Structures are given as C-alpha cells and as structure tokens.
Amino acid sequence: MNRTLALASALAVGLLTSFGMAQTPDAQAPAAAPVAPVAPQAIPAKIAIIEFEQAAAATNEGQRSLQDLQKRYEPKKAQLEALASEIDTLTKQLQAAPASMPDSEKASRQRTIETKQKQYQLDGEDAQNSYGADLQEAIGKVAQKMGPLVIKYVQQNGFTMLLDNTGQQGGVNLLWTQAGTDISQAVVDAYNASSGIAAPVPSAPSATRPRPSSSTTTPKPAAKPTTK
C-alpha cells in the first residue's frame, strides 16, 4: 500500500467529516446580493510535524501487528538459517577433503553447494519481498484509521499546516524546528486511547536463534557461504 496515498485519503476523509459536504443551492432561492470583495489576510502559521508511518507503527495496534507478522515469518527464517548452516557444513567438508579425492567427486560436491546457494538466494529474496509487502499492508491499515484522528488533533490545537517528516526520499527535509512541534507521540497516545487496544506483551527472546533486532526490519538470511 502506498503510504502517502493512504495518508492523503485519510486526511481528505477527515476534512470532509469536519467541515461537511458542500450542498447544492436551492433553485427557488432568491439570488444573493453582490458582496464586496474582501482583501485576503495573512494567517499566522503554526506548523505541526509528524512521522506518520513511524507513528502508525508505534501505536499499540501497530506493534501488535508487527509481532504477529514476525511470528508468521519465523518458520521461513528458521528454514533459511538451516539451509545456510547446511551450505556452510558442505563447504567446510569440501575444503577439508583429502587430496586423494577424485576430481569428479569434488566437482559433484561443488555443484551441490552451488545449487543450494542459488536456492538460498532465491528463497531469501522471496521472503524479503513478501515480508515487505505484508509489512506495508499491516501498517497501512493502522495509518488509514489514524488519518482522521490526526486532522482532529491539528484542528483542535490550532495548527495551520501539517508536514510529514518521513525521513525517506521525497519526504520533508527539516533543517531546524522548535521543540514541541512534533506531534507524533501525542498522536500515538491519542490513538491508543481511542482504540482501546492494550500494548502487546514483549516477545521472549528465542533460545535457539536470535530474533530480528528491529520490529520493522525485514528478516534477512545469514551471509551466503562462499567456496574457495
């Protein structure tokens, strides 16, 4: 899901809800008297900044979705680690093979290792792509629900502009900002209060293999063994 599009759609819904849809004028109503044009006046700017995607992921609902997603990919991660371990073992066995081993046997073992390396690479790329798509979908669902709340928050607090500091290419590049203008945490707190979803229980570390270091990091396979 396109995060920017989801945010724009959510904010549009929030604005329409706040201000109401335009009504079609009654055809029988008398024409209004001409009104003298009013000179535009400058409105003092009060800018709010939010890391929208990170805020959605930081909510209790977002954290719970991330935990569920990691659990779904644990079997694939274990499968990749087992394959990497097998490749490493086969590589060490080939390197330690006696000089008397026939060249045909060495070539056969080398082909087996290369076949497994290709499988490891393809499976790892597929897992990363699938995880990334599922991650965007999970966070996108929270972001869509959070959009109207963001609009309500900035309106109630008198902000005239909202900037999304994504920290990614194409996002807002901030050189300096006053303390207190970043509303990300305030929005997270407000969303948690309105959703009624409790914070998830931290996952216990695995006794057999390390868990991903970040809740939003795609599970990556171990470094691919190489042969000499």
Disulfide bonds with the S-S distance in Angstrom:
none
